[in-house]
Amino acid sequence: MKSIVRKVFVCIVAVAIVAAISCIIAMPNVNVVYEYNGSVYTQNSKSIIRHEIELPEYSEISNIAVADNGMYCHAKRGEIGYFLFVSKKNAITEIREEKHYSSKIDNAVVCNGVYQASYSYCDSENGDEKTVLLKADFKNRQLSYDKYPENLSSYNYVTDGKSLFGSDGTSILKYSDGKYTALAKGTSAVGIYDNSLIFENDNELYQLDLSTNEVNKCDFNLNINDYRTVDYESPVCFVKNYCIGCKVSFSKYSGGNSLFTHTSIQSLKHKVSFILLGSVGRVYENIQIMQ
């Protein structure tokens, strides 16, 4: 009897090992960047090993935005805030944040080569909070503030690198050079994929071709609400042919419990999802893919 149990156990272990190896082989080969506990890490999807992007003297790193030339973010040195550009050779350029009583960043992207963020601040304990579109120009090492485009949600906007796309709650809007263009009926912009804007309307995902403005329903096997259980405002990132974000398995029953969280990498072409190795039980933030 013990011999039979041992053989069954060995077979189960062998099947599990083969299944794990098969999953790793099939896993997309992408470099994932994410925030976790005030630090930034990069990890190849085929590896369980993560590497911290070291920023000496800085802490509380947040609001990362990955671009072709490197990474942008906000961080602190002591009690002072800084906007940083980190090149692919790890050279750091900093711009000191102006001092306010309080401040926060709701969302940040790289548009027209400039780090742009919806930036809210207050200059006194009882003062009114102001929201502006902050632009960090690292070539000239200076900050500028534009009037925030009020019709765009300060949390839910995305960029194709040239314009901002968001929603006023009923319509999908394009914001460029201080002007709005209504594109389609929709409640939120989700991401950019294959020269198309992905947006949501009535809990369905649609794809708007940015060249022709043609709108079609997405054929992705993707439920955006699975990701919003963890982070409602910026749940996913679309890069290349993949969608990546932090989600909860069994979300109907877990109540957002971190025990069930993981980072999911979904192939949009093949409709197959993978779990980023080592991410189970951890809530990664601002997950992106480095080109």
Backbone as CSV, one residue per row, in Angstrom:
resi,resn,N_x,N_y,N_z,CA_x,CA_y,CA_z,C_x,C_y,C_z
1,MET,0.831,-1.209,0.000,0.000,0.000,0.000,0.868,1.263,0.000
2,LYS,1.927,1.257,0.847,2.823,2.404,0.902,3.507,2.628,-0.438
3,SER,3.823,1.527,-1.117,4.472,1.624,-2.426,3.561,2.302,-3.439
4,ILE,2.276,1.990,-3.392,1.306,2.591,-4.316,1.163,4.088,-4.036
5,VAL,1.060,4.427,-2.737,0.935,5.838,-2.353,2.157,6.624,-2.799
6,ARG,3.348,6.001,-2.621,4.586,6.660,-3.014,4.613,6.909,-4.519
7,LYS,4.180,5.931,-5.296,4.167,6.068,-6.751,3.189,7.154,-7.193
8,VAL,2.018,7.177,-6.535,1.024,8.206,-6.869,1.578,9.593,-6.560
9,PHE,2.231,9.709,-5.391,2.823,10.988,-4.998,3.890,11.432,-5.992
10,VAL,4.751,10.509,-6.390,5.804,10.824,-7.357,5.200,11.270,-8.679
11,CYS,4.132,10.605,-9.114,3.467,10.975,-10.374,2.875,12.377,-10.296
12,ILE,2.249,12.686,-9.144,1.651,14.013,-8.970,2.725,15.091,-9.010
13,VAL,3.835,14.846,-8.312,4.940,15.803,-8.306,5.511,15.982,-9.702
14,ALA,5.666,14.872,-10.430,6.210,14.935,-11.788,5.301,15.742,-12.707
15,VAL,3.989,15.513,-12.596,3.028,16.257,-13.413,3.083,17.741,-13.074
16,ALA,3.187,18.048,-11.770,3.255,19.451,-11.346,4.505,20.127,-11.887
17,ILE,5.633,19.418,-11.859,6.886,19.984,-12.373,6.795,20.231,-13.871
18,VAL,6.254,19.255,-14.604,6.100,19.410,-16.053,5.167,20.575,-16.374
19,ALA,4.069,20.685,-15.602,3.117,21.783,-15.824,3.774,23.131,-15.559
20,ALA,4.577,23.209,-14.481,5.254,24.465,-14.150,6.250,24.854,-15.232
21,ILE,7.023,23.881,-15.705,7.997,24.152,-16.768,7.291,24.595,-18.042
22,SER,6.176,23.947,-18.360,5.410,24.307,-19.564,4.889,25.736,-19.475
23,CYS,4.420,26.125,-18.277,3.909,27.485,-18.089,5.018,28.515,-18.260
24,ILE,6.203,28.210,-17.710,7.325,29.142,-17.825,7.750,29.288,-19.278
25,ILE,7.763,28.173,-20.019,8.133,28.221,-21.438,7.127,29.050,-22.227
26,ALA,5.832,28.873,-21.901,4.776,29.582,-22.635,4.630,31.035,-22.205
27,MET,5.165,31.384,-21.043,5.041,32.744,-20.505,5.640,33.770,-21.466
28,PRO,4.938,34.881,-21.710,5.510,35.949,-22.545,6.817,36.449,-21.954
29,ASN,7.765,36.788,-22.794,9.065,37.276,-22.330,9.049,38.800,-22.318
30,VAL,8.633,39.371,-21.193,8.557,40.827,-21.056,9.203,41.243,-19.740
31,ASN,9.657,42.484,-19.687,10.250,43.035,-18.469,9.222,43.912,-17.763
32,VAL,8.822,43.482,-16.593,7.776,44.148,-15.836,8.401,45.107,-14.823
33,VAL,7.818,46.293,-14.704,8.261,47.292,-13.729,7.079,47.605,-12.819
34,TYR,7.333,47.677,-11.518,6.228,47.951,-10.602,6.732,48.584,-9.309
35,GLU,5.779,49.197,-8.585,6.068,49.766,-7.267,5.611,48.783,-6.193
36,TYR,6.414,48.676,-5.140,6.037,47.812,-4.023,6.700,48.340,-2.755
37,ASN,5.875,48.740,-1.801,6.365,49.240,-0.509,7.366,50.387,-0.655
38,GLY,7.064,51.336,-1.536,7.894,52.529,-1.662,9.159,52.358,-2.467
39,SER,9.324,51.210,-3.108,10.479,50.970,-3.975,9.997,50.543,-5.350
40,VAL,10.904,50.572,-6.321,10.569,50.172,-7.693,11.408,48.957,-8.065
41,TYR,10.749,47.995,-8.688,11.428,46.758,-9.064,11.207,46.463,-10.539
42,THR,12.149,45.748,-11.121,11.987,45.223,-12.467,12.155,43.712,-12.396
43,GLN,11.378,43.014,-13.194,11.399,41.553,-13.155,11.052,41.005,-14.526
44,ASN,11.868,40.088,-15.018,11.527,39.409,-16.258,10.426,38.401,-15.974
45,SER,9.450,38.336,-16.854,8.283,37.499,-16.610,8.605,36.011,-16.516
46,LYS,9.737,35.590,-17.050,10.113,34.179,-16.996,10.951,33.840,-15.756
47,SER,11.156,34.818,-14.900,11.997,34.615,-13.723,11.247,35.010,-12.458
48,ILE,11.567,34.340,-11.367,10.968,34.698,-10.079,11.798,35.762,-9.366
49,ILE,12.985,36.045,-9.900,13.899,37.000,-9.271,13.546,38.424,-9.697
50,ARG,13.397,39.306,-8.741,13.140,40.712,-9.033,14.366,41.532,-8.637
51,HIS,14.574,42.630,-9.340,15.725,43.489,-9.084,15.223,44.889,-8.741
52,GLU,15.694,45.418,-7.645,15.305,46.776,-7.260,16.058,47.790,-8.113
53,ILE,15.318,48.769,-8.629,15.957,49.890,-9.317,16.452,50.831,-8.224
54,GLU,17.740,50.818,-8.000,18.300,51.540,-6.866,18.403,53.036,-7.153
55,LEU,17.808,53.804,-6.261,17.867,55.265,-6.331,18.449,55.749,-5.010
56,PRO,19.777,55.807,-4.904,20.436,56.165,-3.642,19.934,57.506,-3.107
57,GLU,19.709,57.549,-1.818,19.307,58.755,-1.086,17.821,59.066,-1.225
58,TYR,17.106,58.369,-2.107,15.685,58.662,-2.292,14.826,57.568,-1.652
59,SER,13.636,57.954,-1.218,12.685,57.005,-0.636,11.276,57.360,-1.103
60,GLU,10.309,56.540,-0.705,8.894,56.772,-1.036,8.711,57.015,-2.532
61,ILE,9.254,56.140,-3.332,9.168,56.275,-4.787,7.756,55.926,-5.243
62,SER,7.188,56.753,-6.110,5.803,56.543,-6.535,5.571,57.162,-7.904
63,ASN,4.383,56.868,-8.438,3.915,57.473,-9.689,4.915,57.304,-10.825
64,ILE,5.408,56.081,-10.992,6.352,55.821,-12.071,5.640,55.897,-13.416
65,ALA,6.374,56.320,-14.415,5.898,56.320,-15.799,7.074,55.878,-16.658
66,VAL,6.918,54.753,-17.319,7.999,54.175,-18.117,7.911,54.684,-19.550
67,ALA,9.047,55.101,-20.106,9.122,55.574,-21.489,10.271,54.858,-22.190
68,ASP,10.403,55.109,-23.487,11.457,54.448,-24.260,12.853,54.793,-23.747
69,ASN,13.014,56.015,-23.234,14.347,56.471,-22.827,14.661,56.244,-21.354
70,GLY,13.701,55.724,-20.590,13.951,55.488,-19.180,12.681,55.537,-18.352
71,MET,12.813,55.943,-17.102,11.691,55.944,-16.171,11.584,57.295,-15.460
72,TYR,10.361,57.757,-15.308,10.068,58.982,-14.577,9.332,58.603,-13.287
73,CYS,9.498,59.410,-12.245,8.808,59.104,-10.997,8.869,60.297,-10.044
74,HIS,8.191,60.140,-8.912,8.282,61.094,-7.812,8.929,60.372,-6.642
75,ALA,9.744,61.066,-5.869,10.408,60.452,-4.720,10.725,61.527,-3.691
76,LYS,11.194,61.089,-2.545,11.585,62.028,-1.490,13.029,61.794,-1.070
77,ARG,13.674,62.896,-0.727,14.980,62.835,-0.084,14.836,63.618,1.207
78,GLY,14.807,62.894,2.310,14.441,63.525,3.567,12.961,63.883,3.531
79,GLU,12.653,65.134,3.809,11.263,65.601,3.775,10.926,66.329,2.475
80,ILE,11.881,66.420,1.567,11.697,67.198,0.340,11.354,66.274,-0.827
81,GLY,10.352,66.671,-1.609,9.939,65.886,-2.761,10.713,66.269,-4.016
82,TYR,10.907,65.279,-4.886,11.607,65.503,-6.150,10.907,64.733,-7.263
83,PHE,10.955,65.305,-8.450,10.581,64.577,-9.655,11.875,64.096,-10.298
84,LEU,11.907,62.821,-10.666,13.140,62.217,-11.151,12.973,61.635,-12.546
85,PHE,14.047,61.732,-13.327,14.165,60.962,-14.565,15.367,60.043,-14.401
86,VAL,15.135,58.750,-14.595,16.193,57.754,-14.461,16.435,57.140,-15.833
87,SER,17.602,57.395,-16.405,17.910,56.873,-17.736,18.150,55.370,-17.667
88,LYS,18.237,54.738,-18.828,18.472,53.294,-18.860,19.859,52.934,-18.345
89,LYS,20.749,53.932,-18.267,22.072,53.712,-17.673,22.079,54.088,-16.189
90,ASN,20.872,54.351,-15.667,20.671,54.663,-14.247,21.220,56.031,-13.839
91,ALA,21.389,56.934,-14.809,21.739,58.319,-14.486,20.471,59.047,-14.044
92,ILE,20.566,59.811,-12.967,19.396,60.450,-12.372,19.431,61.957,-12.587
93,THR,18.321,62.493,-13.104,18.123,63.939,-13.202,16.962,64.298,-12.287
94,GLU,17.131,65.312,-11.449,16.095,65.650,-10.485,15.610,67.087,-10.658
95,ILE,14.338,67.280,-10.328,13.755,68.617,-10.231,13.073,68.701,-8.873
96,ARG,13.459,69.668,-8.088,12.910,69.786,-6.741,11.456,70.239,-6.792
97,GLU,10.630,69.578,-6.009,9.217,69.937,-5.911,9.061,71.203,-5.084
98,GLU,8.173,72.082,-5.511,7.917,73.281,-4.723,7.247,72.906,-3.403
99,LYS,7.545,73.671,-2.371,7.046,73.344,-1.041,5.590,73.760,-0.890
100,HIS,4.756,72.814,-0.445,3.343,73.078,-0.169,2.994,72.475,1.188
101,TYR,1.888,72.936,1.746,1.421,72.357,3.006,1.113,70.878,2.812
102,SER,0.491,70.561,1.684,0.227,69.166,1.329,0.138,69.068,-0.188
103,SER,0.435,67.892,-0.708,0.345,67.690,-2.156,0.180,66.209,-2.452
104,LYS,-0.367,65.915,-3.619,-0.514,64.521,-4.038,-0.602,64.461,-5.558
105,ILE,-0.242,63.308,-6.094,-0.340,63.054,-7.530,-1.380,61.966,-7.743
106,ASP,-2.367,62.237,-8.585,-3.405,61.249,-8.850,-3.033,60.313,-9.992
107,ASN,-2.355,60.842,-10.994,-2.016,60.037,-12.167,-0.845,60.707,-12.871
108,ALA,0.008,59.912,-13.507,1.165,60.476,-14.207,1.440,59.681,-15.472
109,VAL,1.773,60.401,-16.555,2.089,59.777,-17.841,3.230,60.563,-18.484
110,VAL,3.779,60.008,-19.540,4.759,60.731,-20.353,4.087,61.072,-21.674
111,CYS,3.897,62.360,-21.919,3.212,62.825,-23.122,4.077,63.888,-23.792
112,ASN,4.317,63.715,-25.090,5.199,64.622,-25.835,6.574,64.744,-25.180
113,GLY,7.043,63.626,-24.638,8.369,63.590,-24.034,8.479,64.270,-22.689
114,VAL,7.342,64.641,-22.098,7.334,65.367,-20.825,6.523,64.577,-19.795
115,TYR,7.046,64.499,-18.584,6.324,63.863,-17.482,5.189,64.785,-17.063
116,GLN,3.945,64.318,-17.225,2.777,65.127,-16.910,1.946,64.420,-15.849
117,ALA,1.484,65.185,-14.874,0.747,64.591,-13.765,-0.393,65.490,-13.324
118,SER,-1.497,64.867,-12.929,-2.559,65.619,-12.267,-2.105,65.816,-10.823
119,TYR,-1.849,67.055,-10.468,-1.152,67.398,-9.226,-2.054,68.284,-8.380
120,SER,-2.376,67.808,-7.181,-3.220,68.577,-6.266,-2.388,69.041,-5.079
121,TYR,-2.599,70.287,-4.670,-1.818,70.804,-3.547,-2.635,71.820,-2.749
122,CYS,-2.165,72.063,-1.542,-2.792,73.040,-0.659,-1.676,73.781,0.067
123,ASP,-1.775,75.099,0.157,-0.696,75.893,0.742,-0.925,76.287,2.198
124,SER,-2.053,75.866,2.765,-2.300,76.136,4.184,-3.261,75.083,4.717
125,GLU,-3.328,74.988,6.028,-4.146,73.941,6.644,-5.612,74.072,6.269
126,ASN,-6.103,75.285,6.179,-7.520,75.508,5.883,-7.746,76.040,4.469
127,GLY,-6.715,75.981,3.644,-6.849,76.502,2.292,-7.538,75.526,1.355
128,ASP,-7.967,76.040,0.230,-8.620,75.204,-0.774,-7.579,74.408,-1.553
129,GLU,-7.933,73.190,-1.867,-7.041,72.352,-2.668,-7.154,72.746,-4.136
130,LYS,-6.019,72.849,-4.798,-5.978,73.188,-6.215,-5.428,72.003,-7.002
131,THR,-6.004,71.768,-8.158,-5.512,70.694,-9.027,-5.034,71.300,-10.336
132,VAL,-3.810,70.979,-10.715,-3.222,71.505,-11.950,-2.633,70.347,-12.746
133,LEU,-2.312,70.633,-13.989,-1.585,69.673,-14.814,-0.113,70.055,-14.734
134,LEU,0.614,69.320,-13.926,2.039,69.602,-13.727,2.847,69.001,-14.866
135,LYS,3.838,69.763,-15.334,4.735,69.270,-16.376,6.172,69.426,-15.895
136,ALA,6.898,68.326,-15.905,8.299,68.337,-15.482,9.187,68.274,-16.714
137,ASP,9.849,69.384,-17.004,10.743,69.491,-18.161,12.169,69.202,-17.690
138,PHE,12.634,67.991,-17.965,13.951,67.597,-17.452,15.101,68.137,-18.296
139,LYS,14.821,68.554,-19.515,15.882,69.170,-20.320,16.295,70.506,-19.721
140,ASN,15.300,71.281,-19.304,15.571,72.590,-18.702,15.486,72.569,-17.174
141,ARG,15.193,71.399,-16.637,15.097,71.210,-15.190,14.162,72.223,-14.534
142,GLN,12.950,72.273,-15.027,11.980,73.194,-14.441,10.577,72.601,-14.483
143,LEU,9.751,73.075,-13.565,8.357,72.666,-13.491,7.469,73.773,-14.028
144,SER,6.381,73.381,-14.665,5.368,74.350,-15.085,4.000,73.780,-14.728
145,TYR,3.033,74.676,-14.610,1.696,74.268,-14.194,0.675,74.836,-15.176
146,ASP,-0.104,73.961,-15.763,-1.193,74.384,-16.636,-2.514,74.194,-15.902
147,LYS,-3.507,74.938,-16.338,-4.840,74.726,-15.792,-5.263,73.294,-16.092
148,TYR,-5.768,72.611,-15.065,-6.129,71.210,-15.294,-7.367,71.124,-16.187
149,PRO,-7.339,70.228,-17.184,-8.518,70.041,-18.041,-9.672,69.460,-17.232
150,GLU,-10.565,70.319,-16.785,-11.578,69.961,-15.794,-12.481,68.817,-16.228
151,ASN,-12.692,68.654,-17.515,-13.602,67.608,-17.972,-13.001,66.210,-17.895
152,LEU,-11.699,66.122,-17.667,-11.052,64.818,-17.569,-10.930,64.402,-16.110
153,SER,-11.265,63.153,-15.826,-11.018,62.624,-14.493,-9.531,62.711,-14.195
154,SER,-9.174,63.178,-13.001,-7.756,63.318,-12.660,-7.087,61.967,-12.421
155,TYR,-7.876,60.907,-12.317,-7.323,59.570,-12.110,-7.256,58.772,-13.410
156,ASN,-8.295,58.866,-14.199,-8.457,57.949,-15.324,-8.176,58.602,-16.660
157,TYR,-6.939,58.945,-16.937,-6.593,59.367,-18.290,-5.360,58.602,-18.740
158,VAL,-5.252,58.440,-20.046,-4.133,57.693,-20.631,-3.571,58.525,-21.776
159,THR,-2.463,58.087,-22.341,-1.854,58.834,-23.441,-1.310,57.897,-24.496
160,ASP,-1.302,58.390,-25.728,-0.630,57.684,-26.822,0.752,58.285,-27.058
161,GLY,1.166,59.169,-26.158,2.447,59.856,-26.297,2.313,61.236,-26.902
162,LYS,1.131,61.536,-27.452,0.912,62.822,-28.101,-0.231,63.613,-27.467
163,SER,-1.283,62.899,-27.039,-2.473,63.544,-26.478,-2.918,62.789,-25.234
164,LEU,-3.776,63.440,-24.444,-4.392,62.784,-23.298,-5.796,62.340,-23.670
165,PHE,-6.202,61.185,-23.166,-7.541,60.661,-23.407,-8.174,60.323,-22.065
166,GLY,-9.413,60.760,-21.887,-10.112,60.481,-20.645,-11.602,60.573,-20.861
167,SER,-12.336,60.754,-19.778,-13.790,60.818,-19.875,-14.334,61.844,-18.895
168,ASP,-15.449,62.433,-19.270,-16.162,63.320,-18.350,-17.288,62.570,-17.646
169,GLY,-17.304,61.251,-17.824,-18.333,60.412,-17.216,-19.334,59.885,-18.215
170,THR,-19.478,60.576,-19.336,-20.425,60.128,-20.362,-19.780,59.996,-21.740
171,SER,-18.741,60.779,-22.007,-18.086,60.760,-23.318,-16.582,60.563,-23.170
172,ILE,-15.995,59.889,-24.154,-14.546,59.757,-24.221,-14.003,60.992,-24.930
173,LEU,-13.025,61.648,-24.306,-12.509,62.915,-24.812,-11.023,62.822,-25.129
174,LYS,-10.633,63.541,-26.150,-9.217,63.720,-26.473,-8.845,65.146,-26.095
175,TYR,-7.734,65.289,-25.357,-7.288,66.613,-24.936,-5.908,66.870,-25.512
176,SER,-5.807,67.903,-26.339,-4.534,68.227,-26.987,-4.479,69.721,-27.265
177,ASP,-3.349,70.341,-26.950,-3.151,71.776,-27.188,-4.262,72.618,-26.573
178,GLY,-4.736,72.208,-25.406,-5.746,72.977,-24.693,-7.152,72.819,-25.222
179,LYS,-7.376,71.877,-26.137,-8.702,71.711,-26.737,-9.212,70.289,-26.537
180,TYR,-10.547,70.180,-26.409,-11.205,68.886,-26.274,-11.812,68.452,-27.602
181,THR,-11.789,67.150,-27.839,-12.524,66.561,-28.951,-13.276,65.351,-28.420
182,ALA,-14.604,65.341,-28.585,-15.402,64.187,-28.155,-15.261,63.080,-29.198
183,LEU,-14.925,61.883,-28.742,-14.648,60.783,-29.665,-15.753,59.732,-29.705
184,ALA,-16.320,59.415,-28.563,-17.327,58.353,-28.504,-18.029,58.407,-27.153
185,LYS,-19.116,57.697,-27.050,-19.805,57.572,-25.776,-19.041,56.578,-24.909
186,GLY,-18.701,56.977,-23.680,-17.950,56.074,-22.821,-17.738,56.659,-21.439
187,THR,-17.511,55.783,-20.469,-17.402,56.209,-19.077,-15.965,56.313,-18.580
188,SER,-15.016,55.612,-19.208,-13.624,55.716,-18.758,-12.670,55.232,-19.836
189,ALA,-11.514,55.889,-19.910,-10.436,55.436,-20.791,-9.624,54.395,-20.034
190,VAL,-9.256,53.312,-20.710,-8.572,52.201,-20.044,-7.109,52.104,-20.446
191,GLY,-6.810,52.263,-21.739,-5.420,52.140,-22.171,-5.271,52.295,-23.667
192,ILE,-4.033,52.229,-24.125,-3.710,52.309,-25.548,-3.154,50.963,-25.984
193,TYR,-3.701,50.429,-27.068,-3.233,49.137,-27.574,-3.274,49.142,-29.100
194,ASP,-2.126,48.876,-29.715,-2.059,48.697,-31.163,-2.688,49.879,-31.907
195,ASN,-2.268,51.110,-31.541,-2.760,52.345,-32.151,-4.265,52.529,-31.974
196,SER,-4.798,51.954,-30.916,-6.217,52.113,-30.612,-6.386,52.496,-29.148
197,LEU,-7.422,53.273,-28.880,-7.784,53.618,-27.516,-8.783,52.588,-27.006
198,ILE,-8.463,51.958,-25.889,-9.393,51.032,-25.254,-10.187,51.816,-24.217
199,PHE,-11.509,51.737,-24.297,-12.330,52.460,-23.329,-13.525,51.611,-22.926
200,GLU,-14.172,52.055,-21.858,-15.284,51.294,-21.297,-16.583,52.066,-21.450
201,ASN,-17.640,51.321,-21.727,-18.976,51.898,-21.742,-19.971,50.802,-21.381
202,ASP,-20.795,51.058,-20.376,-21.773,50.071,-19.907,-21.122,48.721,-19.607
203,ASN,-19.976,48.768,-18.920,-19.247,47.566,-18.499,-18.748,46.712,-19.660
204,GLU,-18.671,47.300,-20.839,-18.112,46.613,-22.003,-16.898,47.396,-22.497
205,LEU,-15.912,46.685,-23.040,-14.718,47.327,-23.571,-14.838,47.536,-25.073
206,TYR,-14.419,48.724,-25.514,-14.453,49.073,-26.931,-13.073,49.538,-27.374
207,GLN,-12.864,49.480,-28.674,-11.577,49.827,-29.267,-11.806,50.910,-30.316
208,LEU,-11.159,52.078,-30.120,-11.301,53.185,-31.060,-9.993,53.352,-31.814
209,ASP,-10.040,53.157,-33.119,-8.846,53.307,-33.956,-8.465,54.786,-33.999
210,LEU,-7.263,55.114,-33.554,-6.855,56.515,-33.474,-6.561,57.125,-34.833
211,SER,-6.459,56.300,-35.865,-6.234,56.819,-37.219,-7.537,57.106,-37.939
212,THR,-8.539,56.246,-37.723,-9.797,56.367,-38.470,-10.980,56.774,-37.596
213,ASN,-10.805,56.742,-36.264,-11.881,56.988,-35.296,-12.988,55.943,-35.363
214,GLU,-12.718,54.815,-35.997,-13.701,53.730,-36.057,-13.755,53.014,-34.709
215,VAL,-14.968,52.721,-34.243,-15.162,52.086,-32.942,-15.696,50.671,-33.124
216,ASN,-15.063,49.718,-32.444,-15.523,48.335,-32.457,-15.469,47.774,-31.047
217,LYS,-16.318,46.813,-30.787,-16.292,46.141,-29.499,-15.052,45.256,-29.421
218,CYS,-14.361,45.284,-28.292,-13.148,44.472,-28.133,-13.503,42.993,-28.059
219,ASP,-12.652,42.181,-28.640,-12.853,40.738,-28.545,-11.913,40.111,-27.518
220,PHE,-11.347,40.949,-26.627,-10.475,40.426,-25.577,-11.302,39.626,-24.577
221,ASN,-10.732,38.564,-24.078,-11.359,37.824,-22.983,-10.909,38.463,-21.672
222,LEU,-11.389,39.683,-21.451,-10.881,40.502,-20.349,-12.032,41.155,-19.600
223,ASN,-12.104,40.901,-18.311,-13.087,41.552,-17.448,-12.354,42.597,-16.612
224,ILE,-12.524,43.852,-16.973,-11.782,44.926,-16.327,-12.096,45.023,-14.833
225,ASN,-13.286,44.577,-14.433,-13.674,44.666,-13.027,-12.881,43.714,-12.139
226,ASP,-12.292,42.665,-12.719,-11.440,41.766,-11.932,-10.224,42.505,-11.387
227,TYR,-9.748,43.495,-12.137,-8.585,44.273,-11.713,-8.982,45.392,-10.758
228,ARG,-10.176,45.895,-10.892,-10.609,47.022,-10.067,-10.892,46.627,-8.627
229,THR,-10.969,45.342,-8.361,-11.120,44.902,-6.976,-9.935,45.356,-6.145
230,VAL,-8.757,45.450,-6.781,-7.535,45.868,-6.090,-7.300,47.365,-6.252
231,ASP,-7.391,47.871,-7.474,-7.075,49.278,-7.754,-8.053,49.788,-8.798
232,TYR,-9.072,50.515,-8.335,-10.123,50.931,-9.263,-9.636,51.954,-10.275
233,GLU,-8.758,52.838,-9.863,-8.447,53.988,-10.700,-7.515,53.668,-11.870
234,SER,-6.486,52.861,-11.658,-5.562,52.556,-12.760,-5.282,51.060,-12.780
235,PRO,-6.260,50.271,-13.210,-6.162,48.826,-13.022,-5.218,48.094,-13.956
236,VAL,-5.036,48.572,-15.186,-4.262,47.781,-16.144,-3.357,48.656,-17.000
237,CYS,-2.401,47.996,-17.628,-1.510,48.646,-18.585,-1.496,47.803,-19.849
238,PHE,-1.683,48.426,-20.992,-1.603,47.740,-22.278,-0.270,48.089,-22.929
239,VAL,0.551,47.106,-23.190,1.816,47.312,-23.880,2.047,46.137,-24.814
240,LYS,2.513,46.453,-26.037,2.703,45.429,-27.063,1.387,44.675,-27.230
241,ASN,1.407,43.359,-27.042,0.191,42.565,-27.199,-0.307,42.021,-25.869
242,TYR,0.011,42.745,-24.778,-0.318,42.223,-23.464,-1.070,43.243,-22.621
243,CYS,-1.865,42.716,-21.719,-2.521,43.511,-20.689,-1.970,43.021,-19.359
244,ILE,-1.548,43.932,-18.519,-0.961,43.533,-17.243,-1.558,44.362,-16.121
245,GLY,-1.836,43.712,-15.001,-2.401,44.411,-13.863,-2.505,43.495,-12.662
246,CYS,-2.814,44.079,-11.514,-2.954,43.328,-10.268,-4.424,42.971,-10.087
247,LYS,-4.694,41.694,-9.915,-6.077,41.255,-9.792,-6.219,40.272,-8.638
248,VAL,-7.457,39.921,-8.354,-7.759,39.002,-7.265,-8.426,37.761,-7.831
249,SER,-7.873,36.593,-7.546,-8.535,35.350,-7.907,-9.747,35.166,-6.997
250,PHE,-10.789,34.579,-7.537,-12.003,34.341,-6.751,-12.511,35.644,-6.151
251,SER,-12.478,36.724,-6.954,-12.781,38.055,-6.422,-14.195,38.161,-5.848
252,LYS,-15.102,37.316,-6.312,-16.464,37.371,-5.788,-16.523,36.927,-4.330
253,TYR,-15.530,36.144,-3.921,-15.577,35.550,-2.591,-14.476,36.057,-1.658
254,SER,-13.453,36.669,-2.215,-12.294,37.030,-1.397,-12.437,38.374,-0.707
255,GLY,-13.318,39.226,-1.228,-13.459,40.558,-0.652,-12.211,41.396,-0.793
256,GLY,-11.412,41.125,-1.840,-10.182,41.872,-2.059,-9.043,41.434,-1.158
257,ASN,-9.156,40.273,-0.528,-8.108,39.780,0.368,-6.799,39.617,-0.377
258,SER,-5.702,40.158,0.204,-4.415,40.119,-0.481,-3.884,38.703,-0.659
259,LEU,-4.417,37.744,0.106,-3.992,36.360,-0.046,-4.238,35.865,-1.464
260,PHE,-5.262,36.427,-2.120,-5.640,35.956,-3.446,-5.153,36.877,-4.564
261,THR,-4.416,37.934,-4.232,-3.965,38.857,-5.273,-2.775,38.291,-6.031
262,HIS,-2.645,38.713,-7.254,-1.479,38.359,-8.063,-1.416,39.310,-9.247
263,THR,-0.266,39.367,-9.891,-0.119,40.168,-11.101,-0.354,39.274,-12.304
264,SER,-1.308,39.666,-13.107,-1.704,38.868,-14.268,-1.143,39.477,-15.550
265,ILE,-0.567,38.627,-16.390,-0.124,39.034,-17.723,-0.993,38.296,-18.727
266,GLN,-1.789,39.036,-19.471,-2.710,38.405,-20.409,-2.328,38.725,-21.840
267,SER,-2.235,37.689,-22.646,-2.007,37.869,-24.074,-3.324,38.255,-24.727
268,LEU,-3.343,39.394,-25.401,-4.576,39.860,-26.027,-4.846,39.155,-27.345
269,LYS,-3.809,38.605,-27.942,-3.990,37.891,-29.212,-4.455,36.460,-28.991
270,HIS,-3.890,35.830,-27.959,-4.183,34.415,-27.745,-5.139,34.178,-26.582
271,LYS,-5.522,35.236,-25.884,-6.501,35.158,-24.804,-6.072,34.180,-23.715
272,VAL,-4.782,34.177,-23.409,-4.235,33.318,-22.364,-3.649,34.201,-21.272
273,SER,-3.897,33.853,-20.011,-3.382,34.626,-18.886,-2.303,33.851,-18.145
274,PHE,-1.323,34.597,-17.627,-0.241,34.012,-16.844,-0.096,34.804,-15.548
275,ILE,0.398,34.147,-14.518,0.666,34.808,-13.244,2.150,35.140,-13.169
276,LEU,2.469,36.412,-12.894,3.862,36.801,-12.722,4.435,36.054,-11.525
277,LEU,5.539,35.354,-11.742,6.124,34.512,-10.703,6.474,35.328,-9.459
278,GLY,6.067,34.811,-8.311,6.373,35.475,-7.046,5.403,36.566,-6.644
279,SER,4.362,36.797,-7.445,3.460,37.921,-7.161,2.240,37.530,-6.333
280,VAL,2.029,36.249,-6.109,0.836,35.808,-5.384,0.875,36.322,-3.944
281,GLY,-0.224,36.939,-3.532,-0.321,37.467,-2.174,0.257,38.855,-2.005
282,ARG,0.749,39.456,-3.097,1.334,40.792,-3.022,0.548,41.763,-3.895
283,VAL,0.409,42.982,-3.419,-0.276,44.017,-4.191,0.776,44.930,-4.804
284,TYR,1.079,44.707,-6.078,1.999,45.580,-6.802,1.206,46.750,-7.364
285,GLU,1.824,47.916,-7.398,1.141,49.115,-7.870,1.808,49.656,-9.130
286,ASN,1.001,50.363,-9.914,1.531,51.066,-11.087,2.349,50.132,-11.972
287,ILE,1.801,48.973,-12.258,2.524,47.942,-13.004,2.614,48.336,-14.475
288,GLN,3.822,48.282,-15.026,4.040,48.642,-16.424,5.036,47.677,-17.052
289,ILE,5.165,47.764,-18.360,6.123,46.929,-19.080,7.177,47.827,-19.706
290,MET,8.430,47.492,-19.468,9.531,48.259,-20.042,9.859,47.701,-21.415
291,GLN,9.829,48.577,-22.425,10.072,48.147,-23.800,11.506,47.669,-23.967
